[in-house]
Amino acid sequence: MSERPLQYFSDEALARSRRLSPEQTLRYLEGFRLLHGAPRPEKSRLISVRVPEGLLDTFKAKAARAGVPYQTQLKRLMTRWLEEA
């Protein structure tokens, strides 16, 4: 497991950060991510798939009971299937 960078802040820096706007905070975090080489999330593509309504409803219900968004679960299943090959 690789070590992740850890940023320490002085009390003064924390006080300044509390005054930042949400946009300024996002710019800071993106700069930090770029500086430390964190990978950007892969771009997603919208697709259309015909699925029988009953199957989709049941899948959504099971995902909801598990506390997982159903699209996230679909992506997990696709990834697992590819890793098995």
ChimeraX attribute file (.defattr): number of C-alpha atoms within 10 A of each C-alpha:
attribute: neighborCount
match mode: 1-to-1
recipient: residues
	/A:1	3
	/A:2	4
	/A:3	5
	/A:4	8
	/A:5	8
	/A:6	6
	/A:7	6
	/A:8	8
	/A:9	10
	/A:10	8
	/A:11	9
	/A:12	8
	/A:13	10
	/A:14	11
	/A:15	11
	/A:16	10
	/A:17	14
	/A:18	10
	/A:19	10
	/A:20	12
	/A:21	10
	/A:22	10
	/A:23	9
	/A:24	12
	/A:25	14
	/A:26	12
	/A:27	12
	/A:28	14
	/A:29	12
	/A:30	14
	/A:31	12
	/A:32	14
	/A:33	13
	/A:34	12
	/A:35	9
	/A:36	11
	/A:37	9
	/A:38	11
	/A:39	8
	/A:40	9
	/A:41	6
	/A:42	6
	/A:43	5
	/A:44	6
	/A:45	5
	/A:46	4
	/A:47	5
	/A:48	5
	/A:49	5
	/A:50	6
	/A:51	9
	/A:52	8
	/A:53	9
	/A:54	9
	/A:55	10
	/A:56	13
	/A:57	12
	/A:58	11
	/A:59	16
	/A:60	18
	/A:61	15
	/A:62	15
	/A:63	17
	/A:64	12
	/A:65	10
	/A:66	11
	/A:67	9
	/A:68	13
	/A:69	14
	/A:70	17
	/A:71	12
	/A:72	11
	/A:73	16
	/A:74	14
	/A:75	11
	/A:76	12
	/A:77	12
	/A:78	11
	/A:79	11
	/A:80	11
	/A:81	10
	/A:82	9
	/A:83	8
	/A:84	6
	/A:85	5
